[in-house]
Amino acid sequence: MPLSYMYWALVFLYAQDALACNRPFSARMADSIISRAQATVQKREAPSASTYLQVGFFQSSLIRLIDYYHTPEAVCAESDWEKYLQSSTDAITPYLLNSTQDASYPLDRLSTANGLLYQYEEYHTRNALSSLRSLRNSVNLQRRNALGGYWYFNYPNWSYLDGMYSLIPFLLSYTTNFDPTNATVPDDVLQQLDLLWTHCRHDGTGLLVHGYDESKSASWANPVTGGSPIVWGRSLGWYFMALVDGLELSSSFPKSMSRYLLSRLIQLTESVISVADSTTGCWWQVMDQANREGNYIESSGSAMFTTALFRAARLGYLPDDLASDARKTADQCYSHLLNAFVVQNDNGTLGYNGTVSVCSLNSSASYEYYISQPLLYNSVHGAAAFVQASLEREIFDDSKDSSRRT
């Protein structure tokens, strides 16, 4: 074989390998989270209240990656996603087998059901099923305010937007898979979403504030609605994603539920897009007070809105003009997230900046409080949200160019 022919053949093979391993950002960030041993329970260390959501949210991100790319090898992933899902689920399961204890955790605990259900469906793991049943029983034990709204945690009569991301998909997926004759679930889902909508909606913007106190006894509670005073980006991001996820899971339920979810999603999409920052396309920590001193573009909530807008448009939930606006805004924000918050580390992993730490209504709930909470590097909330935003962007790009996928 002539030398020149061999040379060009090798060049061609090298180019093909390089193309095959043009790793998408979703896979790179997921691998980076795994390389840092995040979103799991460490040995001999009981999980904190926030651990459950970190585990569940990242598991959901990995499951979506696997569903789309099928195998990690397809995107040259450096981690075994299936193995990590299994080890992560095995580590959290022992803490989810007691319904009474489960009910003492925030509603965020229910996000762990994503991994549990995956393990049960794939491997028929008995402990996974036991944990799912325990979590479902814990919802029955969850304390409610006088209106029937679930307490988010152990603060009397306080309901948060945050808990809907974990609660709504869990109730719908569990009922579909294990309790299909339970006719009370659709009403409960709509009641929880509607109580928050009614008590938290900000008339001027159509956005929702962080939560409400049904008793109106909290220092921050609106005397009429009980609502808190601040529209916090990440809490609304959880609620917004819950509407989209709920619609995805609604086919087995009465049409009245999907109609309600769709109506709220369209209304909230319009409001969310209207307050996006004109320069970056992203969203401020205090969403309705752009450019106020101390306020800033926050990376976790922005990634959540980007994810939900892309997904809602892709799944056909939005009218054509609104879907177009949603894609444009999401695309603009994604570019900013990539350029402003993603960090290329020397070891080849990706970092993620600009995510605010926990913001709680167990505080003054003032503007000054929300803008003064520390920003975290490599927060799971932010990095896992970026995984999902990246995946949605990749699906969007693939839909425009079918040759991108093998």
C-alpha positions in Angstrom: 0.0 0.0 0.0 1.5 3.4 -1.0 2.7 5.4 2.0 0.5 8.4 1.0 -2.6 6.3 1.0 -1.8 4.9 4.5 -1.2 8.4 5.8 -4.5 9.7 4.6 -6.3 6.6 5.8 -4.9 7.2 9.3 -5.8 10.9 9.1 -9.4 9.9 8.2 -9.7 7.4 11.0 -8.3 9.9 13.5 -10.8 12.5 12.3 -13.6 10.0 12.7 -12.5 9.1 16.2 -12.3 12.8 17.1 -15.7 13.4 15.7 -17.2 10.5 17.6 -15.7 11.8 20.8 -16.9 15.4 20.4 -18.4 15.1 23.9 -21.5 17.2 24.5 -21.6 19.5 27.5 -24.4 17.5 29.2 -22.2 14.4 29.3 -19.1 16.4 30.4 -20.9 18.1 33.2 -22.5 14.9 34.4 -19.1 13.1 34.4 -17.7 16.1 36.3 -20.3 15.8 39.0 -19.6 12.1 39.4 -15.8 12.7 39.5 -16.4 15.0 42.5 -18.4 12.2 44.2 -21.3 14.6 44.5 -25.1 13.8 44.7 -24.7 10.7 46.8 -24.5 9.8 50.4 -21.0 9.3 51.8 -20.3 6.3 53.9 -20.9 6.7 57.6 -22.5 10.1 57.0 -26.2 10.5 57.4 -27.7 12.7 54.6 -28.7 16.3 55.4 -32.1 17.6 54.5 -30.7 19.1 51.3 -29.0 15.8 50.2 -32.2 14.2 49.1 -32.9 16.8 46.5 -29.3 16.8 45.3 -29.4 13.1 44.8 -32.8 13.1 43.2 -32.2 16.0 40.9 -28.9 14.6 39.6 -30.4 11.1 39.2 -33.2 12.7 37.1 -30.5 14.4 34.9 -28.7 11.1 34.4 -31.8 9.2 33.5 -32.7 11.8 30.9 -29.2 11.5 29.5 -29.5 7.7 29.3 -33.0 7.9 27.8 -31.7 10.2 25.0 -28.2 8.9 24.3 -29.0 5.3 25.3 -25.5 4.5 26.5 -22.7 6.6 27.9 -20.4 5.2 25.2 -22.6 7.0 22.6 -21.3 10.3 23.8 -17.8 9.2 25.0 -18.8 9.6 28.7 -16.0 8.9 31.1 -18.2 7.5 33.8 -20.6 4.5 34.0 -23.9 6.3 34.5 -25.8 3.1 35.2 -23.3 2.1 37.9 -23.5 5.6 39.5 -27.3 5.5 39.5 -27.2 2.2 41.2 -24.6 3.1 43.8 -26.3 6.4 44.5 -29.7 4.7 44.9 -28.2 2.0 47.2 -26.6 4.7 49.4 -29.9 6.7 49.9 -32.3 3.7 50.2 -31.6 2.8 53.9 -32.7 6.3 54.9 -36.1 6.0 53.0 -37.6 2.8 54.5 -39.5 4.4 57.4 -42.6 6.4 56.4 -42.8 8.3 59.6 -39.1 9.3 59.4 -39.5 10.2 55.7 -42.4 12.6 56.6 -40.0 14.6 58.8 -37.8 15.5 55.8 -38.7 18.3 53.3 -40.9 17.4 50.3 -37.6 17.4 48.4 -37.1 13.8 49.6 -39.6 12.6 46.9 -37.2 13.5 44.1 -35.2 10.4 45.0 -38.1 8.3 43.5 -36.6 8.9 40.1 -33.7 6.7 40.8 -35.7 4.2 42.9 -38.2 3.7 40.1 -35.4 3.4 37.5 -33.7 0.7 39.6 -37.0 -1.2 40.2 -37.9 -1.2 36.5 -34.4 -2.1 35.3 -33.4 -4.6 38.0 -36.5 -5.3 40.1 -34.7 -4.3 43.2 -36.8 -5.1 46.3 -35.4 -2.4 48.5 -36.2 0.2 45.8 -39.8 -0.9 45.8 -39.9 -0.8 49.6 -38.5 2.7 49.6 -41.0 3.9 46.9 -43.9 2.5 49.1 -42.5 4.2 52.2 -42.2 7.5 50.4 -45.8 7.2 49.1 -47.0 6.4 52.7 -45.1 9.4 53.9 -47.1 11.7 51.7 -50.2 10.5 53.5 -48.5 11.5 56.8 -47.3 14.9 55.5 -48.7 17.7 57.6 -51.1 20.1 55.9 -52.3 23.6 56.7 -56.0 24.4 57.2 -56.5 24.8 53.4 -55.1 21.4 52.7 -51.7 22.6 51.4 -48.7 20.5 52.4 -46.1 21.9 54.7 -42.8 22.1 52.8 -40.8 21.1 55.9 -41.3 21.5 59.6 -42.3 25.2 59.5 -45.9 25.3 60.6 -48.4 26.1 57.8 -45.7 27.2 55.3 -45.9 26.0 51.8 -43.1 26.5 49.3 -42.9 26.5 45.5 -39.8 24.4 45.9 -41.5 21.2 46.9 -43.6 20.9 43.8 -40.7 19.7 41.6 -40.4 16.6 43.8 -44.1 16.1 44.8 -46.0 16.4 41.5 -43.9 14.0 39.4 -43.7 11.5 42.3 -47.4 11.4 42.9 -48.1 11.0 39.1 -45.5 8.4 38.4 -46.2 6.3 41.5 -49.9 6.3 40.9 -49.5 5.3 37.2 -47.1 2.5 38.1 -48.5 1.1 41.4 -51.9 2.6 42.3 -53.8 3.3 39.1 -57.2 3.1 40.7 -56.5 5.9 43.1 -58.8 8.7 42.0 -57.8 11.2 44.6 -54.4 12.0 43.3 -55.4 14.3 40.4 -57.4 16.4 42.8 -54.5 16.5 45.3 -52.0 17.5 42.6 -54.3 20.4 41.3 -55.0 21.5 44.9 -51.3 21.8 45.8 -50.4 23.7 42.6 -53.5 26.0 42.8 -53.0 26.9 46.5 -49.5 28.1 45.7 -50.7 29.9 42.5 -53.6 31.6 44.4 -51.5 32.7 47.4 -48.2 33.4 45.7 -49.1 35.1 42.4 -47.6 38.5 42.0 -50.3 40.5 40.2 -47.9 43.0 38.6 -45.7 40.4 36.9 -47.7 37.1 36.9 -44.7 35.5 38.7 -45.0 33.6 41.9 -43.3 34.5 45.2 -41.3 31.9 47.2 -44.2 30.6 49.4 -47.0 31.4 51.7 -48.0 31.1 55.4 -51.6 30.0 55.6 -51.8 31.3 59.2 -50.4 34.7 58.1 -48.4 34.8 61.4 -44.9 34.9 59.8 -43.2 38.2 60.0 -43.0 38.3 56.2 -46.6 37.1 55.4 -48.9 39.3 53.3 -51.9 40.1 55.6 -54.3 39.1 52.8 -52.7 36.2 51.0 -50.1 35.0 53.4 -47.6 35.2 50.6 -43.9 36.0 51.1 -42.6 39.3 49.5 -39.8 38.1 47.1 -39.9 36.3 43.7 -36.9 34.0 44.1 -35.6 32.6 40.8 -34.7 29.0 41.9 -37.9 28.4 43.8 -40.0 29.5 40.8 -37.7 27.4 38.6 -38.7 24.3 40.6 -42.4 25.1 40.2 -42.0 25.8 36.5 -40.3 22.5 35.8 -43.0 20.7 37.9 -45.6 22.0 35.4 -43.7 20.6 32.4 -42.8 17.3 34.1 -46.4 17.0 35.3 -47.7 17.4 31.7 -45.3 14.7 30.5 -46.7 12.3 33.1 -50.4 13.3 32.7 -51.6 11.0 30.0 -53.0 8.4 32.4 -55.1 11.0 34.2 -58.3 12.9 33.5 -58.0 15.6 30.8 -59.0 18.2 33.4 -55.6 17.9 35.0 -53.6 18.3 31.8 -55.8 21.3 30.8 -55.0 22.9 34.1 -51.3 22.3 33.9 -51.2 23.5 30.3 -53.1 26.7 31.1 -50.8 27.5 34.0 -47.7 26.7 32.0 -48.6 29.0 29.2 -49.4 31.9 31.6 -46.2 31.4 33.5 -44.1 31.0 30.4 -45.3 34.4 29.2 -44.4 36.0 32.5 -41.0 34.3 32.8 -40.0 35.3 29.3 -41.1 38.9 30.0 -38.6 39.3 32.9 -35.6 37.7 31.2 -32.6 40.0 31.1 -32.4 41.6 27.7 -28.6 41.3 27.5 -28.1 37.7 28.7 -31.5 36.2 28.2 -31.1 34.8 31.8 -32.9 35.6 35.1 -32.0 37.6 38.2 -31.8 36.2 41.7 -34.8 38.4 42.6 -36.6 38.0 39.4 -38.7 41.1 39.2 -36.1 43.6 40.4 -33.6 43.7 37.5 -30.6 45.9 37.9 -31.4 46.8 41.5 -28.3 47.3 43.6 -27.0 43.9 44.8 -29.1 41.8 42.5 -27.4 39.5 40.0 -27.9 36.9 37.3 -28.2 33.6 39.1 -27.1 30.4 37.4 -29.2 27.6 38.8 -32.6 29.2 38.4 -31.5 30.4 34.9 -30.6 26.9 33.9 -33.9 25.6 35.2 -35.9 28.1 33.2 -33.8 27.3 30.1 -34.5 23.6 30.5 -38.2 24.1 31.0 -38.6 26.5 28.1 -36.8 24.3 25.7 -38.7 21.2 26.8 -42.1 22.9 26.8 -41.5 24.1 23.2 -40.1 20.8 22.1 -43.1 18.8 23.4 -45.6 21.1 21.8 -47.1 22.5 24.9 -46.9 26.1 23.8 -48.6 28.1 21.0 -46.4 28.6 18.0 -45.5 32.2 18.6 -44.8 31.6 22.3 -42.8 28.4 21.5 -40.6 30.5 19.2 -40.0 33.1 21.9 -39.3 30.3 24.4 -36.7 28.7 22.2 -35.0 32.1 21.4 -34.9 33.1 25.1 -33.7 29.7 26.2 -31.0 29.7 23.5 -29.8 33.1 24.5 -29.6 32.2 28.2 -27.9 28.9 27.5 -25.1 30.7 25.6 -24.6 33.0 28.5 -24.6 30.2 31.0 -21.9 28.4 28.9 -19.7 31.5 28.6 -20.2 33.1 32.0 -20.6 30.2 34.5 -19.1 27.0 33.1 -15.4 26.6 34.1 -12.9 24.5 32.2 -10.8 22.9 34.9 -7.2 21.9 34.3 -8.0 18.2 34.9 -10.5 18.2 32.1 -13.6 18.4 34.3 -16.1 21.2 34.2 -17.0 23.4 37.1 -20.1 25.6 37.5 -20.2 29.0 39.1 -22.8 31.5 40.3 -25.3 29.3 42.1 -26.8 30.7 45.3 -26.9 28.6 48.4 -30.1 27.7 50.2 -32.6 30.5 50.6 -35.2 29.8 53.2 -38.4 31.5 54.4 -37.1 30.7 57.9 -35.5 34.2 57.6 -36.4 37.8 57.2 -37.4 36.9 53.6 -36.3 40.4 52.7 -34.6 41.6 49.5 -31.4 42.1 51.5 -31.6 38.5 52.7 -31.9 37.0 49.2 -29.1 38.9 47.6 -26.7 38.3 50.6 -26.8 34.5 50.6 -23.4 33.1 49.5 -22.7 31.9 46.0 -21.4 28.4 45.6 -18.9 26.8 43.2 -19.9 23.4 41.8 -23.3 23.3 43.6 -25.2 20.2 42.5 -28.3 22.3 42.1 -26.6 24.5 39.5 -24.5 21.8 37.8 -27.3 19.3 37.5 -29.6 22.0 36.1 -26.9 22.8 33.6 -26.8 19.1 32.6 -30.5 19.2 31.8 -30.3 22.6 30.0 -27.4 21.3 27.9 -29.3 18.2 27.0 -32.3 20.1 25.9 -30.1 22.4 23.8 -28.5 19.3 22.2 -31.9 17.8 21.4 -32.9 21.2 19.9 -29.8 21.2 17.8 -30.3 17.5 16.7 -33.8 18.3 15.6 -32.4 20.9 13.2 -29.7 18.6 11.9 -30.4 14.9 11.9 -26.9 14.1 10.8 -25.5 15.2 14.2 -26.5 11.8 15.7 -25.3 8.4 14.7 
